[in-house]
Amino acid sequence: MITVTEKAKDKLSALRIEGNHPDDAFVRVGVAGGGCSGLTYVLDFDHELKADDKVFEDKGVKIVCDKKSFLYLVGTQLEFTDGLNGKGFVFNNPNASRTCGCGESFAV
C-alpha cells in the first residue's frame, strides 16, 4: 500500500483544484530511471487507469501506481513539507537503500 499524510492530502487537494483537474482525477505515483541515485520518483494527476495499475485509497485520496513501480514503492508514505530546507512532496520509502541529497532519486 502507498499512503499519504494529512499535509500531503491537503496539498494534493489544493493542487487538483488549482490545476483544474476533474473531480475523478487521481494521483499517479511511479518510478523512472534517472537521477543521481539511479531511480527517480514520478508524481502527477491522471484520470485514465491502465490494465496493470494498482489502486489504493488513503484519507480520501485515490492513489494509482503501475505494477512495476509498485515493487519499488510498496509501503511508501507520501508527505508534503514546507520547511526551511525546502518545499515539496517527499517519498518516505522504506525500500530505498540510499537517497540523493535533494530526495528526488533513490536506489534499492
Biopython code that builds the backbone (N, CA, C, O; Angstrom):
import numpy as np
from Bio.PDB.StructureBuilder import StructureBuilder

atoms = [
    (1, "MET", "N", (0.838, -1.191, 0.000)),
    (1, "MET", "CA", (0.000, 0.000, 0.000)),
    (1, "MET", "C", (0.875, 1.245, 0.000)),
    (1, "MET", "O", (1.988, 1.229, 0.527)),
    (2, "ILE", "N", (0.381, 2.302, -0.581)),
    (2, "ILE", "CA", (1.022, 3.614, -0.579)),
    (2, "ILE", "C", (0.076, 4.550, 0.159)),
    (2, "ILE", "O", (-1.120, 4.581, -0.130)),
    (3, "THR", "N", (0.603, 5.309, 1.108)),
    (3, "THR", "CA", (-0.234, 6.170, 1.939)),
    (3, "THR", "C", (0.188, 7.632, 1.797)),
    (3, "THR", "O", (1.236, 7.936, 1.228)),
    (4, "VAL", "N", (-0.647, 8.530, 2.326)),
    (4, "VAL", "CA", (-0.362, 9.967, 2.323)),
    (4, "VAL", "C", (-0.562, 10.517, 3.730)),
    (4, "VAL", "O", (-1.384, 10.015, 4.496)),
    (5, "THR", "N", (0.197, 11.548, 4.056)),
    (5, "THR", "CA", (-0.009, 12.241, 5.322)),
    (5, "THR", "C", (-1.149, 13.245, 5.136)),
    (5, "THR", "O", (-1.553, 13.537, 4.010)),
    (6, "GLU", "N", (-1.656, 13.765, 6.243)),
    (6, "GLU", "CA", (-2.718, 14.779, 6.176)),
    (6, "GLU", "C", (-2.259, 16.004, 5.384)),
    (6, "GLU", "O", (-3.011, 16.550, 4.577)),
    (7, "LYS", "N", (-1.025, 16.426, 5.622)),
    (7, "LYS", "CA", (-0.499, 17.613, 4.934)),
    (7, "LYS", "C", (-0.399, 17.370, 3.420)),
    (7, "LYS", "O", (-0.706, 18.257, 2.624)),
    (8, "ALA", "N", (0.032, 16.166, 3.033)),
    (8, "ALA", "CA", (0.108, 15.826, 1.609)),
    (8, "ALA", "C", (-1.289, 15.782, 1.005)),
    (8, "ALA", "O", (-1.499, 16.255, -0.112)),
    (9, "LYS", "N", (-2.244, 15.217, 1.737)),
    (9, "LYS", "CA", (-3.632, 15.149, 1.266)),
    (9, "LYS", "C", (-4.163, 16.554, 0.991)),
    (9, "LYS", "O", (-4.764, 16.799, -0.055)),
    (10, "ASP", "N", (-3.943, 17.475, 1.931)),
    (10, "ASP", "CA", (-4.423, 18.847, 1.775)),
    (10, "ASP", "C", (-3.776, 19.529, 0.573)),
    (10, "ASP", "O", (-4.454, 20.223, -0.185)),
    (11, "LYS", "N", (-2.475, 19.337, 0.395)),
    (11, "LYS", "CA", (-1.765, 19.973, -0.722)),
    (11, "LYS", "C", (-2.216, 19.380, -2.056)),
    (11, "LYS", "O", (-2.404, 20.114, -3.026)),
    (12, "LEU", "N", (-2.393, 18.056, -2.112)),
    (12, "LEU", "CA", (-2.867, 17.426, -3.348)),
    (12, "LEU", "C", (-4.248, 17.938, -3.718)),
    (12, "LEU", "O", (-4.518, 18.190, -4.892)),
    (13, "SER", "N", (-5.122, 18.094, -2.741)),
    (13, "SER", "CA", (-6.465, 18.606, -2.987)),
    (13, "SER", "C", (-6.406, 20.019, -3.545)),
    (13, "SER", "O", (-7.107, 20.349, -4.502)),
    (14, "ALA", "N", (-5.563, 20.854, -2.938)),
    (14, "ALA", "CA", (-5.416, 22.237, -3.414)),
    (14, "ALA", "C", (-4.850, 22.278, -4.832)),
    (14, "ALA", "O", (-5.311, 23.070, -5.654)),
    (15, "LEU", "N", (-3.867, 21.443, -5.126)),
    (15, "LEU", "CA", (-3.259, 21.420, -6.460)),
    (15, "LEU", "C", (-4.236, 20.912, -7.522)),
    (15, "LEU", "O", (-4.233, 21.392, -8.655)),
    (16, "ARG", "N", (-5.073, 19.940, -7.150)),
    (16, "ARG", "CA", (-6.077, 19.433, -8.087)),
    (16, "ARG", "C", (-7.033, 20.550, -8.479)),
    (16, "ARG", "O", (-7.392, 20.688, -9.649)),
    (17, "ILE", "N", (-7.442, 21.349, -7.495)),
    (17, "ILE", "CA", (-8.356, 22.460, -7.762)),
    (17, "ILE", "C", (-7.656, 23.555, -8.565)),
    (17, "ILE", "O", (-8.203, 24.051, -9.550)),
    (18, "GLU", "N", (-6.442, 23.934, -8.142)),
    (18, "GLU", "CA", (-5.687, 24.981, -8.842)),
    (18, "GLU", "C", (-5.411, 24.608, -10.296)),
    (18, "GLU", "O", (-5.439, 25.463, -11.181)),
    (19, "GLY", "N", (-5.146, 23.333, -10.532)),
    (19, "GLY", "CA", (-4.826, 22.874, -11.882)),
    (19, "GLY", "C", (-6.035, 22.528, -12.723)),
    (19, "GLY", "O", (-5.896, 22.047, -13.848)),
    (20, "ASN", "N", (-7.234, 22.773, -12.181)),
    (20, "ASN", "CA", (-8.484, 22.471, -12.886)),
    (20, "ASN", "C", (-8.565, 21.017, -13.345)),
    (20, "ASN", "O", (-9.089, 20.722, -14.419)),
    (21, "HIS", "N", (-8.043, 20.119, -12.523)),
    (21, "HIS", "CA", (-8.154, 18.694, -12.823)),
    (21, "HIS", "C", (-9.571, 18.246, -12.481)),
    (21, "HIS", "O", (-10.156, 18.741, -11.518)),
    (22, "PRO", "N", (-10.126, 17.325, -13.247)),
    (22, "PRO", "CA", (-11.504, 16.887, -12.990)),
    (22, "PRO", "C", (-11.634, 16.212, -11.622)),
    (22, "PRO", "O", (-10.648, 15.755, -11.044)),
    (23, "ASP", "N", (-12.851, 16.159, -11.127)),
    (23, "ASP", "CA", (-13.118, 15.561, -9.818)),
    (23, "ASP", "C", (-12.700, 14.100, -9.747)),
    (23, "ASP", "O", (-12.356, 13.606, -8.673)),
    (24, "ASP", "N", (-12.725, 13.402, -10.883)),
    (24, "ASP", "CA", (-12.347, 11.990, -10.881)),
    (24, "ASP", "C", (-10.845, 11.772, -11.086)),
    (24, "ASP", "O", (-10.392, 10.634, -11.217)),
    (25, "ALA", "N", (-10.081, 12.858, -11.113)),
    (25, "ALA", "CA", (-8.617, 12.730, -11.262)),
    (25, "ALA", "C", (-8.039, 12.063, -10.019)),
    (25, "ALA", "O", (-8.510, 12.285, -8.903)),
    (26, "PHE", "N", (-7.021, 11.252, -10.225)),
    (26, "PHE", "CA", (-6.343, 10.593, -9.116)),
    (26, "PHE", "C", (-4.864, 10.924, -9.170)),
    (26, "PHE", "O", (-4.381, 11.500, -10.144)),
    (27, "VAL", "N", (-4.160, 10.563, -8.131)),
    (27, "VAL", "CA", (-2.727, 10.806, -8.041)),
    (27, "VAL", "C", (-2.007, 9.565, -8.562)),
    (27, "VAL", "O", (-2.202, 8.462, -8.052)),
    (28, "ARG", "N", (-1.180, 9.756, -9.576)),
    (28, "ARG", "CA", (-0.373, 8.656, -10.106)),
    (28, "ARG", "C", (1.055, 8.819, -9.590)),
    (28, "ARG", "O", (1.689, 9.856, -9.785)),
    (29, "VAL", "N", (1.541, 7.778, -8.932)),
    (29, "VAL", "CA", (2.915, 7.751, -8.475)),
    (29, "VAL", "C", (3.641, 6.646, -9.226)),
    (29, "VAL", "O", (3.038, 5.655, -9.638)),
    (30, "GLY", "N", (4.935, 6.831, -9.396)),
    (30, "GLY", "CA", (5.705, 5.836, -10.115)),
    (30, "GLY", "C", (7.190, 6.046, -9.940)),
    (30, "GLY", "O", (7.640, 6.915, -9.193)),
    (31, "VAL", "N", (7.934, 5.225, -10.649)),
    (31, "VAL", "CA", (9.388, 5.250, -10.608)),
    (31, "VAL", "C", (9.888, 5.246, -12.045)),
    (31, "VAL", "O", (9.359, 4.528, -12.893)),
    (32, "ALA", "N", (10.907, 6.051, -12.312)),
    (32, "ALA", "CA", (11.541, 6.078, -13.623)),
    (32, "ALA", "C", (13.056, 6.027, -13.428)),
    (32, "ALA", "O", (13.567, 6.416, -12.377)),
    (33, "GLY", "N", (13.753, 5.554, -14.427)),
    (33, "GLY", "CA", (15.211, 5.528, -14.367)),
    (33, "GLY", "C", (15.759, 6.942, -14.463)),
    (33, "GLY", "O", (15.223, 7.777, -15.193)),
    (34, "GLY", "N", (16.838, 7.208, -13.717)),
    (34, "GLY", "CA", (17.477, 8.522, -13.784)),
    (34, "GLY", "C", (17.803, 9.070, -12.420)),
    (34, "GLY", "O", (17.647, 8.388, -11.407)),
    (35, "GLY", "N", (18.254, 10.295, -12.399)),
    (35, "GLY", "CA", (18.628, 10.929, -11.140)),
    (35, "GLY", "C", (20.008, 10.491, -10.696)),
    (35, "GLY", "O", (20.589, 9.574, -11.277)),
    (36, "CYS", "N", (20.524, 11.128, -9.691)),
    (36, "CYS", "CA", (21.895, 10.839, -9.248)),
    (36, "CYS", "C", (22.013, 9.526, -8.487)),
    (36, "CYS", "O", (23.123, 9.030, -8.297)),
    (37, "SER", "N", (20.888, 8.944, -8.042)),
    (37, "SER", "CA", (20.944, 7.664, -7.336)),
    (37, "SER", "C", (20.431, 6.495, -8.174)),
    (37, "SER", "O", (20.452, 5.353, -7.713)),
    (38, "GLY", "N", (19.973, 6.760, -9.395)),
    (38, "GLY", "CA", (19.568, 5.687, -10.295)),
    (38, "GLY", "C", (18.090, 5.620, -10.618)),
    (38, "GLY", "O", (17.724, 5.274, -11.742)),
    (39, "LEU", "N", (17.225, 5.942, -9.660)),
    (39, "LEU", "CA", (15.783, 5.917, -9.883)),
    (39, "LEU", "C", (15.177, 7.219, -9.386)),
    (39, "LEU", "O", (15.604, 7.756, -8.364)),
    (40, "THR", "N", (14.189, 7.723, -10.100)),
    (40, "THR", "CA", (13.519, 8.952, -9.675)),
    (40, "THR", "C", (12.036, 8.683, -9.447)),
    (40, "THR", "O", (11.453, 7.769, -10.030)),
    (41, "TYR", "N", (11.451, 9.493, -8.592)),
    (41, "TYR", "CA", (10.024, 9.394, -8.309)),
    (41, "TYR", "C", (9.237, 10.195, -9.339)),
    (41, "TYR", "O", (9.685, 11.240, -9.811)),
    (42, "VAL", "N", (8.059, 9.688, -9.678)),
    (42, "VAL", "CA", (7.150, 10.365, -10.598)),
    (42, "VAL", "C", (5.843, 10.591, -9.837)),
    (42, "VAL", "O", (5.333, 9.684, -9.179)),
    (43, "LEU", "N", (5.313, 11.798, -9.934)),
    (43, "LEU", "CA", (4.085, 12.168, -9.236)),
    (43, "LEU", "C", (3.304, 13.121, -10.128)),
    (43, "LEU", "O", (3.825, 14.154, -10.549)),
    (44, "ASP", "N", (2.048, 12.771, -10.416)),
    (44, "ASP", "CA", (1.233, 13.614, -11.286)),
    (44, "ASP", "C", (-0.238, 13.258, -11.096)),
    (44, "ASP", "O", (-0.569, 12.273, -10.436)),
    (45, "PHE", "N", (-1.104, 14.062, -11.675)),
    (45, "PHE", "CA", (-2.523, 13.752, -11.710)),
    (45, "PHE", "C", (-2.828, 13.014, -13.010)),
    (45, "PHE", "O", (-2.204, 13.274, -14.039)),
    (46, "ASP", "N", (-3.772, 12.112, -12.961)),
    (46, "ASP", "CA", (-4.168, 11.333, -14.130)),
    (46, "ASP", "C", (-5.648, 11.010, -13.987)),
    (46, "ASP", "O", (-6.221, 11.169, -12.909)),
    (47, "HIS", "N", (-6.258, 10.563, -15.056)),
    (47, "HIS", "CA", (-7.666, 10.153, -14.987)),
    (47, "HIS", "C", (-7.940, 8.894, -15.806)),
    (47, "HIS", "O", (-9.095, 8.509, -15.987)),
    (48, "GLU", "N", (-6.875, 8.248, -16.303)),
    (48, "GLU", "CA", (-7.040, 7.024, -17.072)),
    (48, "GLU", "C", (-6.304, 5.873, -16.409)),
    (48, "GLU", "O", (-5.084, 5.919, -16.252)),
    (49, "LEU", "N", (-7.037, 4.850, -16.021)),
    (49, "LEU", "CA", (-6.425, 3.650, -15.449)),
    (49, "LEU", "C", (-5.883, 2.775, -16.558)),
    (49, "LEU", "O", (-6.451, 2.704, -17.648)),
    (50, "LYS", "N", (-4.764, 2.101, -16.267)),
    (50, "LYS", "CA", (-4.171, 1.151, -17.204)),
    (50, "LYS", "C", (-4.376, -0.254, -16.653)),
    (50, "LYS", "O", (-4.650, -0.425, -15.465)),
    (51, "ALA", "N", (-4.244, -1.245, -17.502)),
    (51, "ALA", "CA", (-4.555, -2.624, -17.141)),
    (51, "ALA", "C", (-3.745, -3.143, -15.955)),
    (51, "ALA", "O", (-4.263, -3.927, -15.160)),
    (52, "ASP", "N", (-2.485, -2.724, -15.820)),
    (52, "ASP", "CA", (-1.638, -3.266, -14.745)),
    (52, "ASP", "C", (-1.542, -2.349, -13.524)),
    (52, "ASP", "O", (-0.659, -2.532, -12.687)),
    (53, "ASP", "N", (-2.434, -1.372, -13.414)),
    (53, "ASP", "CA", (-2.379, -0.424, -12.290)),
    (53, "ASP", "C", (-2.829, -1.059, -10.977)),
    (53, "ASP", "O", (-3.744, -1.882, -10.938)),
    (54, "LYS", "N", (-2.164, -0.653, -9.920)),
    (54, "LYS", "CA", (-2.588, -0.960, -8.558)),
    (54, "LYS", "C", (-3.296, 0.296, -8.058)),
    (54, "LYS", "O", (-2.813, 1.406, -8.282)),
    (55, "VAL", "N", (-4.431, 0.134, -7.388)),
    (55, "VAL", "CA", (-5.226, 1.278, -6.929)),
    (55, "VAL", "C", (-5.364, 1.210, -5.415)),
    (55, "VAL", "O", (-5.695, 0.165, -4.856)),
    (56, "PHE", "N", (-5.105, 2.341, -4.757)),
    (56, "PHE", "CA", (-5.209, 2.450, -3.312)),
    (56, "PHE", "C", (-6.012, 3.701, -2.984)),
    (56, "PHE", "O", (-6.157, 4.597, -3.815)),
    (57, "GLU", "N", (-6.523, 3.748, -1.783)),
    (57, "GLU", "CA", (-7.150, 4.970, -1.295)),
    (57, "GLU", "C", (-6.733, 5.163, 0.152)),
    (57, "GLU", "O", (-6.836, 4.246, 0.967)),
    (58, "ASP", "N", (-6.261, 6.364, 0.463)),
    (58, "ASP", "CA", (-5.872, 6.699, 1.828)),
    (58, "ASP", "C", (-6.309, 8.122, 2.120)),
    (58, "ASP", "O", (-6.004, 9.041, 1.360)),
    (59, "LYS", "N", (-7.021, 8.303, 3.217)),
    (59, "LYS", "CA", (-7.511, 9.619, 3.641)),
    (59, "LYS", "C", (-8.319, 10.305, 2.540)),
    (59, "LYS", "O", (-8.287, 11.529, 2.411)),
    (60, "GLY", "N", (-9.042, 9.514, 1.750)),
    (60, "GLY", "CA", (-9.858, 10.060, 0.682)),
    (60, "GLY", "C", (-9.106, 10.375, -0.596)),
    (60, "GLY", "O", (-9.699, 10.899, -1.539)),
    (61, "VAL", "N", (-7.816, 10.069, -0.655)),
    (61, "VAL", "CA", (-7.002, 10.312, -1.847)),
    (61, "VAL", "C", (-6.854, 8.999, -2.604)),
    (61, "VAL", "O", (-6.389, 8.005, -2.048)),
    (62, "LYS", "N", (-7.251, 8.997, -3.879)),
    (62, "LYS", "CA", (-7.072, 7.816, -4.722)),
    (62, "LYS", "C", (-5.665, 7.868, -5.307)),
    (62, "LYS", "O", (-5.278, 8.837, -5.960)),
    (63, "ILE", "N", (-4.915, 6.804, -5.056)),
    (63, "ILE", "CA", (-3.519, 6.716, -5.487)),
    (63, "ILE", "C", (-3.393, 5.536, -6.433)),
    (63, "ILE", "O", (-3.860, 4.438, -6.130)),
    (64, "VAL", "N", (-2.760, 5.760, -7.581)),
    (64, "VAL", "CA", (-2.604, 4.723, -8.584)),
    (64, "VAL", "C", (-1.121, 4.589, -8.916)),
    (64, "VAL", "O", (-0.394, 5.577, -9.020)),
    (65, "CYS", "N", (-0.698, 3.338, -9.078)),
    (65, "CYS", "CA", (0.705, 3.044, -9.344)),
    (65, "CYS", "C", (0.776, 1.870, -10.307)),
    (65, "CYS", "O", (0.029, 0.904, -10.157)),
    (66, "ASP", "N", (1.658, 1.939, -11.291)),
    (66, "ASP", "CA", (1.802, 0.795, -12.178)),
    (66, "ASP", "C", (2.487, -0.354, -11.427)),
    (66, "ASP", "O", (3.188, -0.137, -10.439)),
    (67, "LYS", "N", (2.271, -1.557, -11.910)),
    (67, "LYS", "CA", (2.721, -2.773, -11.218)),
    (67, "LYS", "C", (4.239, -2.790, -10.990)),
    (67, "LYS", "O", (4.694, -3.167, -9.910)),
    (68, "LYS", "N", (5.017, -2.390, -11.984)),
    (68, "LYS", "CA", (6.479, -2.406, -11.870)),
    (68, "LYS", "C", (6.961, -1.401, -10.826)),
    (68, "LYS", "O", (7.816, -1.723, -10.002)),
    (69, "SER", "N", (6.420, -0.193, -10.860)),
    (69, "SER", "CA", (6.808, 0.829, -9.883)),
    (69, "SER", "C", (6.427, 0.424, -8.471)),
    (69, "SER", "O", (7.137, 0.733, -7.515)),
    (70, "PHE", "N", (5.290, -0.278, -8.342)),
    (70, "PHE", "CA", (4.822, -0.681, -7.021)),
    (70, "PHE", "C", (5.849, -1.546, -6.301)),
    (70, "PHE", "O", (5.961, -1.484, -5.076)),
    (71, "LEU", "N", (6.592, -2.347, -7.043)),
    (71, "LEU", "CA", (7.629, -3.184, -6.425)),
    (71, "LEU", "C", (8.652, -2.341, -5.671)),
    (71, "LEU", "O", (9.204, -2.784, -4.664)),
    (72, "TYR", "N", (8.905, -1.123, -6.158)),
    (72, "TYR", "CA", (9.846, -0.207, -5.516)),
    (72, "TYR", "C", (9.186, 0.663, -4.448)),
    (72, "TYR", "O", (9.866, 1.179, -3.561)),
    (73, "LEU", "N", (7.866, 0.827, -4.530)),
    (73, "LEU", "CA", (7.166, 1.800, -3.688)),
    (73, "LEU", "C", (6.296, 1.203, -2.589)),
    (73, "LEU", "O", (5.711, 1.950, -1.804)),
    (74, "VAL", "N", (6.195, -0.112, -2.509)),
    (74, "VAL", "CA", (5.333, -0.736, -1.506)),
    (74, "VAL", "C", (5.726, -0.246, -0.105)),
    (74, "VAL", "O", (6.897, -0.290, 0.273)),
    (75, "GLY", "N", (4.742, 0.216, 0.647)),
    (75, "GLY", "CA", (4.984, 0.721, 1.995)),
    (75, "GLY", "C", (5.392, 2.186, 2.071)),
    (75, "GLY", "O", (5.661, 2.695, 3.159)),
    (76, "THR", "N", (5.441, 2.869, 0.933)),
    (76, "THR", "CA", (5.878, 4.266, 0.888)),
    (76, "THR", "C", (4.776, 5.196, 1.402)),
    (76, "THR", "O", (3.588, 4.958, 1.188)),
    (77, "GLN", "N", (5.201, 6.253, 2.078)),
    (77, "GLN", "CA", (4.280, 7.287, 2.529)),
    (77, "GLN", "C", (4.650, 8.588, 1.826)),
    (77, "GLN", "O", (5.808, 9.006, 1.843)),
    (78, "LEU", "N", (3.661, 9.218, 1.211)),
    (78, "LEU", "CA", (3.848, 10.500, 0.543)),
    (78, "LEU", "C", (3.574, 11.600, 1.553)),
    (78, "LEU", "O", (2.522, 11.632, 2.191)),
    (79, "GLU", "N", (4.538, 12.500, 1.687)),
    (79, "GLU", "CA", (4.454, 13.580, 2.659)),
    (79, "GLU", "C", (4.687, 14.903, 1.938)),
    (79, "GLU", "O", (5.317, 14.935, 0.880)),
    (80, "PHE", "N", (4.179, 15.996, 2.508)),
    (80, "PHE", "CA", (4.456, 17.324, 1.966)),
    (80, "PHE", "C", (5.148, 18.137, 3.044)),
    (80, "PHE", "O", (4.694, 18.192, 4.187)),
    (81, "THR", "N", (6.248, 18.767, 2.670)),
    (81, "THR", "CA", (6.981, 19.595, 3.619)),
    (81, "THR", "C", (7.114, 21.007, 3.060)),
    (81, "THR", "O", (7.267, 21.199, 1.854)),
    (82, "ASP", "N", (7.054, 21.977, 3.942)),
    (82, "ASP", "CA", (7.252, 23.374, 3.528)),
    (82, "ASP", "C", (8.173, 24.080, 4.510)),
    (82, "ASP", "O", (7.985, 25.253, 4.830)),
    (83, "GLY", "N", (9.161, 23.349, 4.976)),
    (83, "GLY", "CA", (10.101, 23.878, 5.961)),
    (83, "GLY", "C", (11.197, 24.724, 5.347)),
    (83, "GLY", "O", (11.190, 25.006, 4.148)),
    (84, "LEU", "N", (12.134, 25.122, 6.183)),
    (84, "LEU", "CA", (13.240, 25.972, 5.752)),
    (84, "LEU", "C", (14.170, 25.291, 4.765)),
    (84, "LEU", "O", (14.812, 25.957, 3.954)),
    (85, "ASN", "N", (14.245, 23.971, 4.828)),
    (85, "ASN", "CA", (15.151, 23.233, 3.945)),
    (85, "ASN", "C", (14.548, 22.930, 2.583)),
    (85, "ASN", "O", (15.174, 22.243, 1.777)),
    (86, "GLY", "N", (13.384, 23.411, 2.315)),
    (86, "GLY", "CA", (12.768, 23.174, 1.016)),
    (86, "GLY", "C", (11.290, 22.896, 1.143)),
    (86, "GLY", "O", (10.764, 22.646, 2.227)),
    (87, "LYS", "N", (10.646, 22.950, 0.007)),
    (87, "LYS", "CA", (9.201, 22.795, -0.039)),
    (87, "LYS", "C", (8.882, 21.789, -1.127)),
    (87, "LYS", "O", (9.421, 21.866, -2.231)),
    (88, "GLY", "N", (8.009, 20.849, -0.816)),
    (88, "GLY", "CA", (7.586, 19.907, -1.840)),
    (88, "GLY", "C", (7.187, 18.571, -1.263)),
    (88, "GLY", "O", (7.167, 18.373, -0.049)),
    (89, "PHE", "N", (6.870, 17.657, -2.165)),
    (89, "PHE", "CA", (6.476, 16.318, -1.771)),
    (89, "PHE", "C", (7.710, 15.474, -1.510)),
    (89, "PHE", "O", (8.721, 15.577, -2.206)),
    (90, "VAL", "N", (7.600, 14.636, -0.488)),
    (90, "VAL", "CA", (8.689, 13.753, -0.081)),
    (90, "VAL", "C", (8.145, 12.331, -0.049)),
    (90, "VAL", "O", (7.070, 12.079, 0.496)),
    (91, "PHE", "N", (8.892, 11.408, -0.635)),
    (91, "PHE", "CA", (8.540, 9.995, -0.602)),
    (91, "PHE", "C", (9.326, 9.344, 0.530)),
    (91, "PHE", "O", (10.549, 9.232, 0.452)),
    (92, "ASN", "N", (8.637, 8.918, 1.573)),
    (92, "ASN", "CA", (9.268, 8.172, 2.662)),
    (92, "ASN", "C", (9.195, 6.701, 2.284)),
    (92, "ASN", "O", (8.219, 6.010, 2.576)),
    (93, "ASN", "N", (10.257, 6.239, 1.625)),
    (93, "ASN", "CA", (10.281, 4.916, 1.015)),
    (93, "ASN", "C", (11.139, 3.956, 1.833)),
    (93, "ASN", "O", (12.360, 4.108, 1.870)),
    (94, "PRO", "N", (10.529, 2.973, 2.486)),
    (94, "PRO", "CA", (11.291, 2.032, 3.296)),
    (94, "PRO", "C", (12.150, 1.082, 2.462)),
    (94, "PRO", "O", (13.000, 0.385, 3.016)),
    (95, "ASN", "N", (11.949, 1.041, 1.160)),
    (95, "ASN", "CA", (12.701, 0.150, 0.273)),
    (95, "ASN", "C", (13.992, 0.779, -0.244)),
    (95, "ASN", "O", (14.843, 0.078, -0.791)),
    (96, "ALA", "N", (14.145, 2.074, -0.079)),
    (96, "ALA", "CA", (15.323, 2.774, -0.597)),
    (96, "ALA", "C", (16.536, 2.490, 0.283)),
    (96, "ALA", "O", (16.492, 2.684, 1.498)),
    (97, "SER", "N", (17.611, 2.031, -0.337)),
    (97, "SER", "CA", (18.845, 1.793, 0.420)),
    (97, "SER", "C", (19.649, 3.076, 0.559)),
    (97, "SER", "O", (20.438, 3.224, 1.492)),
    (98, "ARG", "N", (19.446, 4.007, -0.375)),
    (98, "ARG", "CA", (20.063, 5.336, -0.275)),
    (98, "ARG", "C", (19.261, 6.313, -1.114)),
    (98, "ARG", "O", (18.605, 5.929, -2.083)),
    (99, "THR", "N", (19.320, 7.581, -0.730)),
    (99, "THR", "CA", (18.649, 8.637, -1.476)),
    (99, "THR", "C", (19.652, 9.745, -1.738)),
    (99, "THR", "O", (20.664, 9.859, -1.046)),
    (100, "CYS", "N", (19.366, 10.555, -2.733)),
    (100, "CYS", "CA", (20.247, 11.680, -3.020)),
    (100, "CYS", "C", (19.938, 12.820, -2.048)),
    (100, "CYS", "O", (18.958, 12.763, -1.305)),
    (101, "GLY", "N", (20.764, 13.830, -2.060)),
    (101, "GLY", "CA", (20.596, 14.962, -1.154)),
    (101, "GLY", "C", (19.293, 15.707, -1.350)),
    (101, "GLY", "O", (18.727, 16.222, -0.386)),
    (102, "CYS", "N", (18.807, 15.776, -2.575)),
    (102, "CYS", "CA", (17.565, 16.506, -2.840)),
    (102, "CYS", "C", (16.337, 15.653, -2.567)),
    (102, "CYS", "O", (15.227, 16.182, -2.502)),
    (103, "GLY", "N", (16.508, 14.343, -2.404)),
    (103, "GLY", "CA", (15.386, 13.458, -2.100)),
    (103, "GLY", "C", (14.542, 13.069, -3.291)),
    (103, "GLY", "O", (13.499, 12.437, -3.125)),
    (104, "GLU", "N", (14.969, 13.435, -4.497)),
    (104, "GLU", "CA", (14.179, 13.133, -5.683)),
    (104, "GLU", "C", (14.595, 11.853, -6.367)),
    (104, "GLU", "O", (13.900, 11.391, -7.272)),
    (105, "SER", "N", (15.715, 11.259, -5.960)),
    (105, "SER", "CA", (16.105, 9.981, -6.537)),
    (105, "SER", "C", (16.576, 9.050, -5.442)),
    (105, "SER", "O", (16.912, 9.479, -4.338)),
    (106, "PHE", "N", (16.595, 7.751, -5.770)),
    (106, "PHE", "CA", (16.916, 6.751, -4.770)),
    (106, "PHE", "C", (17.489, 5.510, -5.436)),
    (106, "PHE", "O", (17.459, 5.371, -6.659)),
    (107, "ALA", "N", (18.008, 4.618, -4.616)),
    (107, "ALA", "CA", (18.496, 3.322, -5.075)),
    (107, "ALA", "C", (17.951, 2.254, -4.132)),
    (107, "ALA", "O", (17.649, 2.529, -2.971)),
    (108, "VAL", "N", (17.833, 1.034, -4.646)),
    (108, "VAL", "CA", (17.379, -0.083, -3.802)),
    (108, "VAL", "C", (18.473, -1.139, -3.709)),
    (108, "VAL", "O", (18.292, -2.160, -3.045)),
]
sb = StructureBuilder()
sb.init_structure("model")
sb.init_model(0)
sb.init_chain("A")
sb.init_seg("    ")
for serial, (resi, resn, name, xyz) in enumerate(atoms, 1):
    if name == "N":
        sb.init_residue(resn, " ", resi, " ")
    sb.init_atom(name, np.array(xyz, "f"), 0.0, 1.0, " ", f" {name:<3s}", serial, name[0])
structure = sb.get_structure()
